[in-house]
């Protein structure tokens, strides 16, 4: 798992890139409050066997204590097998404290099983 943030004073939007989102929560990827406009998800198999995965988003800072098995996500998105897709939010999804996220095989609040292969995530936010 490696997260990269791209910010530039010439652009009004910021970008975050996560190379291998899995069951471990990436906390506060936006470094504070943010509005998310697009999430690009690459759930291709990359030589392995991939399954349906669930992208779970939380409005929580690192010290907020996300418990992957019991903290309710603010948003859950089902990502089909072997797809590259973009989730677009023209009005934006607001995160008042910071965007944290993880990706697992189980739907709902619970679930801690990591995807079979790496899931790539690109986020465009302000």
N, C-alpha and C positions, 0 to 999 in steps of 0.2 A: 504494500500500500504506500503510495507516494502522492502527496497533494501539492499542487503548484498553483499559486495565485498570480494572475496577470493584472496589473493596474498601471495606468498611464494617464497623465494629466490631459492628454489630447482626446481621450475617449470619455463619454459619460457613463459607460457601462464597465463593469469589472467582470473578470472571468476566473473561474476556478476549475482545475483539471485534476481528477482523481484517477490514477492508473489502475487500481485494483480494489474497488469497493467490495467489501465482504461483510461478515457478521460483526466485526469489530467496529464500533461507532467512531466515525470521523467527527470530532467535536468542533463546533464553532468555525466551520470552514469559511464563513464570511467575515470573520473577525468583528462581530457585533451585528447590530440591527441591519437588515437588508430586505429588499424586495426582489424576489426571483422571477425572471421573465421567461427563461428557457432552460430546460434540462435535456441535454443530448445523452442518450443511453445506448451503449454498444454492448449487446448481449449475445454476440456471435461466439461460436464454440472455440475458435482458435486452436483447433486440433484435438479438442476434448469433447466430452459429452455434456452439454449444458441443458438445464431445465428451466422452467418458468421461475422467475425470481420476483421478489417484492422489494421495491425501493421504499424505505421508510424514512420520513423526514420529521425532525423534531425542532421546536423553537426553544432551544435550551443552550445555555453557556456551559463550558467545560466543568465548572464546579456545581452545575445543576444536578448532577448525579443520575445520569441516564443508566437505568438498569435494563440491559437488552431484552431480558425475558419478561419484564413487568411494566416498564414505563410505556404509556400509551403514545404512539406516534401521532403527530398532528395531521399527517397525510401519509397514505399508503398507495403506491402505484404498482399494479401488476404489469410486469414486463414479460412478454411472450418469449418463447425459445427462439434462438437464432434470428434476432432482429436488431436492426439499428433504427432507433426512433427518436423523435424529438417531442418532448412534452412542452407545450407552449401555453403561457398564461398572459394574454394581452393586458389584463388589468393588474397582473402581478400577484404573487403569493407573499404576504408580509410575514416577516420573522422579526419580532420586536427585540429579542435578545441575541440571537445568533442561530444560524442554520447548522444543525448536526444531522448526520445521516448514516445509514447502514443498509446493507442489501443481504437478504436471506432467502431461503427456499420456502419458508412458512409464511402464510398470510396472518393477519391479525396482529395483536399486541405481542404475543409470545413468538418464539422461534429464534434459534441461535445457529442454525445450520448454514454455513457459508455456501455460496454458489460453487458449482463444480469447476468453473474456470473464471478468470478475471472479468469483472464488469467495469467498463470504462465509463466515466461520467464527466461531462463538461457542463458547467453552470454559468449562465449569464445573469448578472444581478446588478443592482444599484445599491 
